[in-house]
Structure formats: C-alpha cells, structure tokens
C-alpha cells in the first residue's frame, strides 16, 4: 500500500487565488512527521512546511498552511494568493516512526499558476 | 558555495563505464542522503548516512555504491549501470539529533544521469 497518496497529477489556479493540494498518508505509527516540498523546473527540492503528528495546531509558513486532519490522515497544503513563481511540482512526504528521517514521498502534483 | 552542491549537473555514460557523483554540503549538517527521481515515480531514498550509521534501501542494486568520507561530502559510485538507471539523482543533508527528530532536508540541484 502506498504510504503517501497525492491524487491530483496536475492543478491549475489563477494568480492571486488560493489553491489546495491534497495529500493523504497511511501509517499505524503514532509518531510521524509530514513535509511539503516544492520542486521547480531547475530540479532542486525546496522545503515549504512541516507538521508533526503531535502538533495541536496546523502549521503555517507565510503563504503556506497545512490543513492537518489527523483522523482522516490527510495533510493538505494550502497556498494563498498564488504567484506565477509558485508554478512547480509539489511533493508531500512522511517520516514514519524512528526512521532516521527516512522520508517517503508521494508522486507529486504539478501546479500551474496562470496570469 | 552555499547550501548543497552536486557535480556534475549532467552525466551521460555507457553501461560499461565507471563514474562517480559528488555532493557537498556547506550547512554543518550531520546527515546526508541520496535519492533517485525517475519519471512518474515517487522520489526514492537510496542511502542515508546519519549519526555515524549507514542505512540503505534494500531494493537498491549493488551497482550503486555510496561513500561518505566525512560529514560534508557524499559520493555515489556507479558501475555497469543499466538504461533504467537513467534518472535525476538528488543529494540532501539535514541536522539529526535522534532517530525521531524532524528537521527539514536541504536538497542539491541534482545530477541528471543518462545511461546509454
């Protein structure tokens, strides 16, 4: 079974609009961490936001927020006020249990922001 | 140089060649990673060097051989590769305090490898 599922291969959004990228995960471990990374066409993976399984509040970092619904095992990324530079691949990842930061990644969502 | 650097950025090699990918991190981190990114597949962790341990993904073939001479440098030695090994190889580093701590991994720009 896939550990991380991103069901949206591609998403379109207009500039200045908000967009939600979906991520669901599968684990039976009570301790885990969830990450979102952005990969522009240059190839480099850029860390965006992190949510720990014991964190009570949803994580926020500037225009990025993580909608963490533990019971539903979902960790959706919300980008507010989209910018043209947000066009990229977005990956959800999970560190599961005591695993030396071994991250398992989803297949990614390609976001295209149009003017 | 800042962050995580990787050389070369592009590499084309034949199946009988031997080559090495190099990664260097300038962030003072104590853990380094190799990932493989193939088209239409999730990013796959190949090797981890962390807290003086090496952890490897059992599915990685032996034609890939990592080397980590110190906390700042990481190599991936390649020999007798197959065309299906063509992919983007990403290096990352992070600061690790214990097995369950979470710190973001900082990635390099990757090496685009093509095996003919």
Boltz contact constraints between the chains, C-beta under 6 A:
constraints:
  - contact:
      token1: [A, 31]
      token2: [B, 100]
      max_distance: 6.0
  - contact:
      token1: [A, 33]
      token2: [B, 102]
      max_distance: 6.0
  - contact:
      token1: [A, 43]
      token2: [B, 109]
      max_distance: 6.0
  - contact:
      token1: [A, 43]
      token2: [B, 110]
      max_distance: 6.0
  - contact:
      token1: [A, 44]
      token2: [B, 107]
      max_distance: 6.0
  - contact:
      token1: [A, 44]
      token2: [B, 109]
      max_distance: 6.0
  - contact:
      token1: [A, 45]
      token2: [B, 107]
      max_distance: 6.0
  - contact:
      token1: [A, 47]
      token2: [B, 104]
      max_distance: 6.0
  - contact:
      token1: [A, 95]
      token2: [B, 102]
      max_distance: 6.0
  - contact:
      token1: [A, 98]
      token2: [B, 99]
      max_distance: 6.0
  - contact:
      token1: [A, 98]
      token2: [B, 100]
      max_distance: 6.0
  - contact:
      token1: [A, 100]
      token2: [B, 48]
      max_distance: 6.0
  - contact:
      token1: [A, 100]
      token2: [B, 50]
      max_distance: 6.0
  - contact:
      token1: [A, 100]
      token2: [B, 55]
      max_distance: 6.0
  - contact:
      token1: [A, 100]
      token2: [B, 99]
      max_distance: 6.0
  - contact:
      token1: [A, 101]
      token2: [B, 94]
      max_distance: 6.0
  - contact:
      token1: [A, 102]
      token2: [B, 45]
      max_distance: 6.0
  - contact:
      token1: [A, 105]
      token2: [B, 42]
      max_distance: 6.0
  - contact:
      token1: [A, 105]
      token2: [B, 43]
      max_distance: 6.0
  - contact:
      token1: [A, 107]
      token2: [B, 42]
      max_distance: 6.0
